[in-house]
Amino acid sequence: MPESPGTAPRSSAAGATVELEGLTKRYPGGARPAVDHVGMEIGAGETVVLVGPPGCGKSTTLKMINRLTEPTGGRIRIDGRDVARADPVRLRRRIGYVIRGGGLFPHLTVAQNVALVPRMLGRPAGRVRARVEEVLDLVGLDPGAFHDRYPRQLSDGQRRRAGLARALAADPPVLLMDEPFGAMDPITRGRLQDELLRLRRELRGTVVLATRDVDEAIKLGDRIAVLGEHGRIAQFDAPAAVLVHPADAFVSGFVGAGAALKRLGLTRVRDVEITDCPTATVDDPPRYVLDRLCADGAEELLLLDRWGRPSTWLGRGDLLRAEGAPARAGRPVRSTVTRDATLRDALEAVLTDHAGRVPVTGERGAYEGVVDVETLMSSVRELLEAGRLEALEARYGLEELRADRAYAAQEGVGGEARA
């Protein structure tokens, strides 16, 4: 199989701690603060998502961290150092910042955009060139294909990836992301979210991300800070705790109904069984492809492209009609998921496939297996049951729940019978 383009070594940036202490921002003429005494401690390598309705202070909080906006009160420390004592320009060059749409300079090529901060930091030209190729490859943009393109020549998703590459180019210990996937189609949005999850594992940097999408916050955050309408934190907790034990009526209303189903965003494809299916590549002779189908006794085979990426589902009838060109027969693969995808992503993909399964892909889209509807539905039932038991526990108390379970075990009925 040909080697996929872009095999640069991976970065090893380490995260930094971020502490917000009584952070406040008042604008002249404003009746209320835009941000009101926000406090949190973010661990090195942690991803914290600020989520809330428009106007709750998410973007303002991000901008105060890198001093694009100066706070009215409070303190910000990065790795224990007060940012108010740092030179703001140097501070921003060492903090990655991704805004909606990517924020690329339209008169510069992709490579020139990505190279901006490393060049400002005075790094050698050869090292900058190597870093540009590395981060383009890291975010899934082939350096050979995208190096000299201008932003106007990119799709929306490609611009977002290039903006992320620019933010990563200087190996920042902290990455700020202001609604980076907003106003995107669901498929592209899901793929970029999965890409960010993969990058988190590889780079180990600290990420602070702002969004108004609860499902996105659940999927991406190690912890979630729900901001209220008046710039205060209503709850700062793990995603599961926000779903199951909302701090107040505002959080409960913002999270919305169906919290049990939202738990699908907490479980990843890598946590369920991934099986295999017969495969062949576009370069394999038709006779070999047919033999693979017959040997496995399967009704369908997954045809992979030259880089091992899922391309087409082929049945026996398709092969007979292919006239020696299997790549032109069958059904194109419309959806794939990564191991970082949530069960919700996988379930949506599976339900659009007539066979009830979806290919699972790894780095650069290479095939790793399939996950089917039976596996996913089994996991869904387990999650719903866990949610039901937790709701009973919250309602009746732990001791009552234990009594319910003991009663159910004795009488052979559902634990909810006593309730």
C-alpha positions, 0 to 999 in steps of 0.5 A: 500500500502506498505510504500516506503523505505526511509522516512528520514526527509529532509534537510533544508540547506540555500543558500549563496550569491556568488559574482564574481568581475573581475574574471580572470585566465591566464595560462602561455604561453596562448595568451588569458585569460581562464577567462577574467574579469567575474563579477556576483552576485548570490543570495542565493538559486538561480541557475545560469548556465554557458553555452558556447562552449568548452574552454570558461572557464566554468569549470575554473570559477567553480574551482576558486570559491572553489579554486581548481584553484587560480585566476590570478585577481579579487575577489570571495565572499561567503556571503560577505567573501573573499574566498582568506582569507579562508583556501582552504581545509576548504572552499572546505569541505563546498562547494559541488562539483559534476563532470562528472561521479560522481567522486566517489572513486572506493575503497570505498562503496557508504556509505563511499563515501557519509560520507567522508566530514561529517567525515572530519568535525568531526561530530558524527558517529551516525549523519553521518550514519543518514545523509548518509541514508537521502541523499541517499534517497533524490537522489533516491537511496534506502539506504538498496540496495545501502549502501554497493555497490561499484561504479563499481556495479552501473549504470552510472545514479546511480553513478551520483546520488551517486556523488550528494549525496556525494556533499550534505552530509555536507549540503553545502550552495553552490553546484558547478556542472561541466557538471554533466549530460554530455554524458548520454542517454536522458532518464536518463539525463532528469530524473536526471535533474528533480531530481535536480529541485526537490532537489532545492525546498527542499534544497534551496541551491545556485547552480552554474552549468556548461554545454555546452547544451543550452536546459539544461541551459534553463531547470535548470537555474534561470539565464543563463550566456552565456560565449564567446570563450575568457572567457568573459560573453556575456549575463547574464540574465533570460532564456526567455530573452536569447531566445527572446532578445539575446545580440549579434550575438554570443549569437544568434548563440549559442542559435541556431534556433527555439528559439520559440520551445526552450520556451517549456523548460521554461514551466513545466508540473505543469503549465498545466492541469493534469487529472486522469485516472482509476487505480488499483494495482497489488495486486487488484483481477482481478474482481475488476480491470475489475469492475474499467474499466467498472465503468469508461467506459474507454478503458484502466486502469493504473496498479500501482505497490505496491508503487503506481508507474505506471507499465502497461496499461491494456485494456479490451482485456488484462484482458480477456487474463490475466488468473487471472494475470493482471500484466502479461498482457497489455503494460508496461509503457515506459515513465513517467514525473514529475511535474518539467519536461518541456513541451518539455520532456512531448511532447516527451514522449506523442508522443511515446505512442499510446494513446497520454498520459503520466503518471505524477509522484511525489515523489519516482515515485508515480502516480499523474495523466496523461497529454495528447497530446491535453493539450500539443499541446494547450500549444505549440500553446500559446507559439508559438503565444507569441513568434510571438508577441514578435518577432513583438514587437522587430521588429516594436516597442511596439507602432507599435505592439499596432497599429497592434493589434488595426487594427486587432481588427477593421478589423477582420484579423491577426495582421501581416496583416499590417506588 
